Amino acid sequence: MDKIIANYFTNNWRTTASGLALIVLVGLHYAGINIPGLTIPNDPGSQIAMILSALGLISAKDGGTTGAAK
């Protein structure tokens, strides 16, 4: 079971990292920290969509068995 969980996150680390980065950006926006050049919309609907997209990226894994970039 540990190998399955390790493969889930390590073989497809790019999608997991991009999802976590998006969640961090939205969290920083809520904390009042804005990064120049990155604009987070102020309306709640867009922010909810961004969080759902981030969760989708974290859970999205390719259909390959190795997850390696081709």
C-alpha positions as CSV (number, residue, x, y, z in Angstrom):
1,M,0.0,0.0,0.0
2,D,2.9,2.4,0.8
3,K,4.3,1.8,-2.7
4,I,1.0,2.7,-4.3
5,I,0.8,5.9,-2.4
6,A,4.4,6.8,-3.1
7,N,3.9,6.1,-6.8
8,Y,0.8,8.2,-6.8
9,F,2.7,11.3,-5.7
10,T,6.2,10.7,-7.1
11,N,5.4,9.5,-10.6
12,N,3.1,12.4,-11.3
13,W,4.7,15.1,-9.1
14,R,4.3,17.9,-11.7
15,T,0.5,17.9,-11.6
16,T,0.6,17.6,-7.8
17,A,3.1,20.5,-7.5
18,S,1.1,22.8,-9.8
19,G,-2.1,22.1,-7.9
20,L,-0.4,22.9,-4.6
21,A,1.1,26.0,-6.0
22,L,-2.3,27.3,-7.1
23,I,-3.7,26.6,-3.6
24,V,-0.8,28.5,-2.1
25,L,-1.4,31.5,-4.4
26,V,-5.1,31.7,-3.5
27,G,-4.1,31.3,0.2
28,L,-1.6,34.2,-0.1
29,H,-4.3,36.3,-1.7
30,Y,-6.6,35.7,1.2
31,A,-3.8,36.6,3.6
32,G,-3.4,39.9,1.8
33,I,-0.1,39.0,0.2
34,N,-0.1,39.7,-3.6
35,I,2.7,38.6,-5.9
36,P,3.4,41.2,-8.6
37,G,2.4,39.9,-12.0
38,L,-0.1,37.4,-10.7
39,T,-3.6,38.5,-10.4
40,I,-6.2,36.5,-8.4
41,P,-9.8,37.6,-9.1
42,N,-11.6,39.1,-6.2
43,D,-15.0,37.5,-6.8
44,P,-15.7,34.4,-4.7
45,G,-16.9,32.4,-7.7
46,S,-13.6,32.7,-9.5
47,Q,-11.7,31.8,-6.4
48,I,-13.8,28.7,-5.8
49,A,-13.2,27.7,-9.4
50,M,-9.5,28.1,-8.9
51,I,-9.5,26.0,-5.7
52,L,-11.5,23.3,-7.5
53,S,-9.1,23.4,-10.4
54,A,-6.2,23.1,-8.0
55,L,-7.8,20.0,-6.3
56,G,-8.3,18.6,-9.8
57,L,-4.6,19.0,-10.6
58,I,-3.6,17.4,-7.3
59,S,-5.8,14.4,-8.0
60,A,-5.2,14.1,-11.7
61,K,-2.8,11.4,-12.7
62,D,-2.0,10.1,-16.2
63,G,-3.0,6.7,-17.5
64,G,0.6,5.5,-17.8
65,T,2.1,3.0,-15.3
66,T,5.2,5.0,-14.8
67,G,4.0,8.6,-14.9
68,A,7.2,9.5,-16.7
69,A,7.2,12.4,-19.2
70,K,7.5,11.1,-22.8
